[in-house]
Amino acid sequence: MSTKALYAGSFDPVTLGHIDIIKRSSRMFDQVVIAIGHNPKKPGLFTPDERMTLIKQACKGIKNISFKTFSGLTAEFAREEKCSILLRGLRDSQDFGFELQLAHMNAHLETNIDTVFIPCHQKFSSISSSLVKEIASCLAQKGDKTDGKITAKLDGVVTPAVAKALALKFKK
């Protein structure tokens, strides 16, 4: 029996922490669907199409993954995609409390879906998409409208393509 897992998130933008979870989960499961969530009530910095492009670039070479966009409930989308596992990355104990609450609700909504928590690698434990955007925005506000300083400061946090895309967004 093939095990198909779903790793859902906004990925706005995708970070090296996300990529680490994707790489590691691709070794654990037969198939991993990367699901880029779109909430019309929360417009992100990047459009769903831009996020899709950035995450596909970052995941080149990982064989058993596919990419989809969705809106609505993650548990329902997992059922539609025939995924029996929801993957969730954990950075710290605060993440655990929130993610456990989500796991319980997803289990209530779809009883045939389980959640698997994957702790992030220690070097990525302080990285979040929100923090990455805030740093890029602050650097751009300080007058550096080139991508050089932003990409240098975000080295080791996001891919060079993501850093460049952030610089371009905040250049406007």
BELNORFEN-V498538 format. One record per residue. N is the residue number from 1. PSI is psi as a letter, one per 40 degrees, with the letter a starting at -180 (NA if undefined). OMEGA is omega in whole degrees, 0 to 359 (999 if undefined). Layout:
n | psi | omega
N | PSI | OMEGA
N | PSI | OMEGA
//
This chain:
n | psi | omega
1 | h | 181
2 | h | 178
3 | h | 181
4 | h | 183
5 | i | 179
6 | h | 174
7 | h | 185
8 | i | 176
9 | i | 177
10 | d | 179
11 | f | 185
12 | g | 2
13 | i | 175
14 | h | 180
15 | i | 176
16 | d | 174
17 | d | 176
18 | d | 182
19 | d | 177
20 | d | 179
21 | d | 180
22 | d | 180
23 | d | 182
24 | d | 180
25 | d | 178
26 | d | 176
27 | e | 184
28 | d | 187
29 | i | 181
30 | d | 180
31 | i | 175
32 | h | 175
33 | h | 175
34 | h | 186
35 | h | 181
36 | h | 183
37 | i | 178
38 | h | 177
39 | h | 182
40 | d | 179
41 | e | 180
42 | g | 180
43 | h | 182
44 | i | 175
45 | d | 180
46 | i | 176
47 | i | 176
48 | d | 178
49 | d | 178
50 | d | 178
51 | d | 178
52 | d | 180
53 | d | 182
54 | d | 182
55 | d | 176
56 | d | 177
57 | d | 183
58 | d | 185
59 | e | 178
60 | h | 177
61 | e | 176
62 | h | 193
63 | d | 192
64 | f | 178
65 | i | 174
66 | i | 186
67 | h | 177
68 | i | 169
69 | i | 179
70 | i | 169
71 | i | 182
72 | a | 184
73 | h | 180
74 | d | 181
75 | d | 178
76 | d | 179
77 | d | 178
78 | d | 178
79 | d | 179
80 | d | 181
81 | e | 181
82 | f | 176
83 | h | 181
84 | e | 183
85 | h | 169
86 | h | 179
87 | h | 177
88 | h | 176
89 | i | 179
90 | h | 176
91 | d | 185
92 | a | 183
93 | d | 177
94 | d | 175
95 | d | 184
96 | d | 180
97 | d | 179
98 | d | 183
99 | d | 177
100 | d | 177
101 | d | 177
102 | d | 181
103 | d | 179
104 | d | 180
105 | d | 178
106 | d | 177
107 | d | 176
108 | d | 182
109 | d | 182
110 | g | 188
111 | e | 181
112 | e | 181
113 | h | 177
114 | i | 177
115 | h | 175
116 | h | 178
117 | h | 177
118 | h | 178
119 | h | 181
120 | i | 174
121 | i | 183
122 | d | 184
123 | e | 179
124 | e | 188
125 | e | 180
126 | e | 183
127 | h | 170
128 | i | 178
129 | d | 180
130 | d | 180
131 | d | 178
132 | d | 179
133 | d | 180
134 | d | 179
135 | d | 180
136 | d | 180
137 | d | 180
138 | d | 178
139 | d | 179
140 | d | 180
141 | d | 179
142 | e | 175
143 | e | 179
144 | g | 181
145 | e | 175
146 | i | 180
147 | e | 184
148 | d | 183
149 | d | 181
150 | d | 181
151 | d | 179
152 | d | 182
153 | d | 182
154 | e | 177
155 | h | 182
156 | e | 181
157 | d | 176
158 | i | 176
159 | i | 176
160 | d | 179
161 | d | 178
162 | d | 179
163 | d | 179
164 | d | 179
165 | d | 177
166 | d | 179
167 | d | 179
168 | d | 179
169 | d | 184
170 | e | 175
171 | d | 184
172 | NA | 999
//
